[in-house]
Amino acid sequence: MGSFAGKRVLVTGGAQGIGLEIARAFGNEGCQIALTDINQAGLEKAKQALSEEGLQVDTYVMDVTNPAQVLEQADPIWLDGAIDILVNNAGIVFGGPFTEVPLEKHKRTVDINVMGVVNVTYAFLPRMLRREKAHVVIISSASGFLGLPYGTTYAASKWATNGFAESLRTEMAELGHHHLKVTCVCPSYISTGLFEGVKAPFLTPILTPQYLARQVVRATAKGKAYLKKPWSVHLATISRGLLPTSLFDKIIGMFGTTQSMKQWRGHTPPESAERSQTH
């Protein structure tokens, strides 16, 4: 997209964590910021923090799993300023052996991580297509390429968002909307409260939200289709395509990937799970 000066970015799940840092990073590049979240108190705190840094911020309470509310909120958000960049960040994670995680938590994971992206993109994309340039960013995960034991439904939701991002990107190009870009962000573990207790795999350093946010801004500026961080995520996705499944499974087991979520302890407070996420 090049210069961000004067652009307006909408970040879902933006009250804290990765979403807040992404908003801050775009704001530091000259963007006007629109934050959504289910937590009004968190939004107010985020707005105060960003405003004190001299950034222009608007906030909106939004439940991304409620399509009617998302569509209703799209109008006032757009009236406050057209959206040039949409960052689908809101997400949640629950860990543990598959059958020991309550079914409601599996369902909520899909509702937020998958349908939340669908609902928000559906509400804003038609008007974004009328912009001279526009960009949709989807915060997905390295587990959108690889299985994640003890995080089965979370990984499944990220396979879905990876597929959504790639399909939307190629569909937009097929329809001639070359001015709209789609970037799928696929990091490994991030040092937020969502993944307390996890053990990062060998050669896979835990990233800071600030680092990832800067990389998201850079990838958006370059119009990249994928952002995979750290470098080991690239290696894993390439290896998965080249190696026999049995050999690949042994290797990622040796690297500790299959055990990385085994000691997951959760997130505090629970509401934060719907604001920022990733693996």
Secondary structure by P-SEA (a helix, b strand, c coil): ccccccbbbbbccccccaaaaaaaaaaaabbbbbbbcccaaaaaaaaaaaaaabbbbbbbbbccccaaaaaaaaaaaaaaccccbbbcccccccccccccccaaaaaaaaacaaaaaaaaaaacaaaaaacccbbbbbbcccccccccccaaaaaaaaaaaaaaaaaaaaaaaaaccccbbbbbbbbcccccccccccccccccccccaaaaaaaaaaaaaaccccccccaaaaaaaaaaacccaaaaaaaaaaacccccccccccccccccccccccc
